[in-house]
Amino acid sequence: MTKTLLFIVVGLMLSLHAASSVRQNVPKSLVLTDCQVQRIPGPARCGTFEVYENRATKKGRKISLNILLLPATGAKREPDPLVYFAGGPGSAATEDAIGFAPEFAKIREHRDLLFVDQRGTGRSHPLNCVFFNPDDLQSYLGYFFPLEDVRKCRPQLEAKADLKLYTTDIAIDDMDEIRAALGYEKLNLFGGSYGTRAALTYLKRYPQHVRTATLQGVAPANAYMPGDFPLHLERALNGVIAECAVDEDCNKAFPKLKEESQALLAQLIKGPVEVEVEKPQSKERVKVKLSRDLMAEAIRYMLYHPVPASRVPLMIHLAAQGNFVPLTQTALQYRKFLVGSDSNGMYLSVTCAEDLPWIKPGEGERMAANTFLGDYRLRQQREACALWPRAEVERDYAEPVRSDVPVLILTGEWDPVTPPSNGDAITKGLKHSLHIVVPHGAHALGGLENIDCILRLTADFVARGTTKDLDTACVKTIRRKGFALKL
């Protein structure tokens, strides 16, 4: 699953307006103070909230959950905030706030924005593992989760955490306790990627406290990661290649793109290629080997966002012509800043309990057969999970959510990990839902022409509290801003 971009929350400043945003008589374990969030205008309140790590026994270790509250900026403040659930699993909600808050400034005029780092992430008792060796670039081009690093990380984390207590349902119970402590009766949920699973879990467990839910890139609990990744990548890659074929400039530059993608895959299936790249800090030139797995992974991650997705035809063409340097550098960057970042221990605790055990032996391999991605991710993640404690999840955790709550579903047309079929599937149990497939969109939606349409629709939906009569005409105006034709 996809992970979201990380941002840093720093600084302190006085805010009198924020005092009215939360209940004054709150538990002593909830401490919010006036603070300043760099590059986010207006008042803010930051703090922590203590919960038992073991919520079932309510005994033993307590952990602190990190909270950022951005109070409503307008004179009229509605009682129900918008709550952001981060992706990953492993991303920290408060670190995403610097990118998220400006996009939802319209919503913030009348509603607080609430960000809580899920247990195991950010500053909420993070389960961070160190993967890869910065001095050895080749280490980034090996296993998805290097097994020796996983073996080392487990005892390090077990010294301070029970790794079976960081699943989605437990984290959602944390969130509802925070909701009650802040005095909110109802919430407007917003989740992206894995955050949609978290939001759907909250909707299932606490429906009486949800006013609306907005889900972007739906990853329901019964879509077991990473079993279906190869098929979803195949669909997205073919879609982007087809778009290039009907784009005059792209087709002129890369008239044999489909054949080149097949030739590239065939070449790397035979064995890795040696590529000389430059170390970022020292500028030293070193040779590394790029495998079929890492080549396909780099293309897959590029397809997560419309802007890098527009460079996919160029990358395939260059590699097919023998220039593997740009693709190798891209693979290194994604491994370093995406796979190697965030709270990987939390990622393992979630997926090793909620996903991998439920993929039937041989099923994932069959789906991966003859695909661009292949089955490496499933194989390697299974090996990592064999070294990690497996939590027990509730028997109905993967059952589809059924609700009368208004739900807005947003999916990129060429999303390589949470395709439109995921959004279509969950609408069956959501009576008042609306699924919008964003033309040319990916897992993320930024960088498309007229994408402000989606921000306006989301703000309108939250303000009105219903999908009925939502004006979606502007969706048809969303376009890709062309393809990259040269470096």
Protein Blocks (a to p, Z undefined) as FASTA:
>chain_A
ZZddddddedjdddfklmmmpcfbdcfklccdddddehiacjdddddddddfblmlogaj
dddddddddddfbfbdcfbdcddddehehiafklmmmmmmmmmmmmmmmpccdddddehi
ajlopacddehjfklmklmmmcfbafklmmmmmmmmmmmpcfklmcfklmmmmmmmmmmm
nopabdcdddehjlmmmmmmmmmmmmmlcfbdcdehiadfklccfklmmmmmmmmmmmmm
mmmmmmmklmmmmmmlmmmmmmmmmmmmnoccddddddfklopacdddddfklmmmmmmm
mmmpmklmmmmmmmmmmmmnopaklmmmmmmmmmmmmmmgcjfklmmmmmmmmmmmmmcg
hklmmmmgopaklmmlmmmmmmmmmmpccddddfklmgccddfbdcdddddfklcklcfk
lmmmmmmmmmbbccdddehiafblghiahklmmmmmmmmmmmnopaehpafklmmmpcce
bjafbZZ
